[in-house]
Amino acid sequence: MSIKKHPFFQAPPGAVFAILIVPGKWGYVRFFRGRSMAVLSVVGEAPQLPRIDWKHVSSGWIFFSFAPNKDATEAVPLGIVPFDDAESEWPPPCYDPPDVIQNCYQIHENGRLRQGDENDVRGMSQCLTVTPAQLAEFLRERLEAGELHSVD
């Protein structure tokens, strides 16, 4: 018997998913190239493609995705909304802080990893990886804080 992969597994660029936050409230993510996704700052009442201006969509937050097969968080594929061009398929650069082995910042940019220093990462976000369950919890917190606006 084959193992069923999580819906986020190997999502192509532009793939949009609805993720259940609480009963009757859905958050939305759009995948970039690689394992990264934009978490939109909108909430809907049904798992359907939100009616928003996709050319000027505001990505509230960006995370890398790690989707274990046994993660039961409800995520519904809604389709693919293509990016304007190949360059737009990449997320903004982010960094990993220095660790005990490598005493430098690791910068993720356009599918490549490079080393840098404090000046190189100034204004850049730290790379964060979440599971679907952690993403749903993050969205619940944003919903409770009033940081998501309704699209329905």
C-alpha positions in Angstrom: 0.0 0.0 0.0 1.4 3.4 -0.9 1.6 6.2 1.5 -0.7 9.1 0.9 1.2 12.4 0.6 0.0 15.6 2.2 -1.6 18.0 -0.3 1.3 20.5 0.3 3.8 17.9 -0.9 5.7 19.2 -3.9 3.1 21.9 -4.6 4.0 23.7 -7.9 4.5 27.5 -8.1 1.2 29.3 -8.0 -0.7 26.5 -6.3 -3.3 27.9 -3.9 -4.7 26.0 -1.0 -7.3 26.7 1.6 -6.4 25.6 5.1 -9.0 25.2 7.9 -8.4 27.7 10.7 -11.6 27.1 12.8 -14.9 25.7 11.7 -16.3 28.0 9.0 -13.1 30.0 8.6 -10.4 29.2 6.0 -7.0 30.8 5.4 -5.2 30.8 2.1 -1.6 30.1 0.9 0.0 30.4 -2.5 3.2 28.4 -3.1 6.4 29.9 -4.6 9.1 27.7 -6.2 10.7 25.3 -3.8 9.1 24.7 -0.4 8.1 28.3 0.3 4.6 29.8 0.5 2.9 33.1 0.9 0.3 33.1 3.6 -2.3 35.6 2.6 -3.8 38.0 5.1 -7.4 37.1 4.1 -10.0 34.7 5.5 -13.0 33.1 3.9 -16.0 31.1 4.9 -15.5 28.3 2.4 -12.6 26.5 0.7 -12.8 28.3 -2.6 -10.4 30.5 -4.5 -10.7 34.0 -3.0 -11.8 36.8 -5.3 -8.8 39.1 -4.9 -6.5 40.9 -7.2 -3.8 38.2 -7.7 -1.5 40.7 -9.6 -1.3 42.8 -6.4 -1.9 40.3 -3.7 -0.5 41.1 -0.3 1.5 38.3 1.1 1.1 38.7 4.8 3.8 36.2 5.8 6.2 33.8 4.1 7.2 30.4 5.4 8.9 27.3 4.2 6.6 24.3 4.2 7.3 20.9 5.8 4.2 18.7 5.3 4.5 15.3 7.1 2.3 12.7 5.5 0.5 12.1 8.9 -0.4 15.8 9.4 -4.2 15.7 9.3 -4.7 19.4 9.1 -7.4 20.1 6.5 -5.9 21.7 3.4 -7.8 21.9 0.1 -6.1 22.5 -3.2 -8.0 25.3 -5.1 -6.0 25.5 -8.3 -3.0 27.3 -9.7 -2.8 31.1 -10.1 0.3 31.6 -12.3 2.8 34.3 -11.4 3.5 37.1 -13.9 7.0 35.7 -14.8 9.6 33.2 -13.7 11.3 35.8 -11.4 8.1 36.3 -9.5 7.9 32.6 -8.7 10.7 33.0 -6.1 10.0 34.3 -2.6 11.8 37.2 -1.2 15.2 36.2 0.2 15.4 35.2 3.8 18.2 34.0 6.1 19.2 31.5 8.8 21.2 33.0 11.7 24.7 31.8 12.4 25.0 28.5 14.3 27.8 26.8 16.2 29.1 25.0 13.1 28.9 27.9 10.6 29.6 31.2 12.1 27.8 33.2 9.3 24.3 33.9 8.0 22.9 31.5 5.4 20.9 33.4 2.8 18.2 31.6 0.8 17.7 33.4 -2.5 16.2 32.2 -5.8 16.8 28.6 -4.9 20.4 29.1 -3.9 22.1 29.2 -0.5 24.9 31.7 0.1 26.8 33.0 3.1 26.5 36.5 4.4 27.0 38.8 7.3 24.8 41.2 9.3 24.9 43.8 6.6 23.8 41.3 4.0 20.6 40.4 6.0 19.6 43.8 7.1 15.9 44.3 6.3 15.5 40.6 5.4 13.2 38.2 7.3 14.5 35.1 9.0 13.5 31.8 7.3 10.9 29.9 9.2 9.5 26.5 8.4 6.0 25.4 9.5 4.0 22.2 9.3 0.3 22.5 8.2 -0.7 22.1 11.9 1.6 25.0 12.9 0.3 27.1 10.0 -3.3 26.6 11.1 -2.3 27.6 14.6 -0.5 30.7 13.3 -3.6 31.6 11.3 -5.9 31.1 14.3 -3.7 33.5 16.3 -3.8 36.1 13.4 -7.6 35.7 13.2 -8.0 36.3 16.9 -5.7 39.3 16.7 -7.9 40.8 13.9 -5.0 40.6 11.3 -7.0 38.7 8.7 -9.7 40.5 6.6 -12.7 38.7 5.1 -12.9 38.1 1.3 -16.5 36.7 1.3 
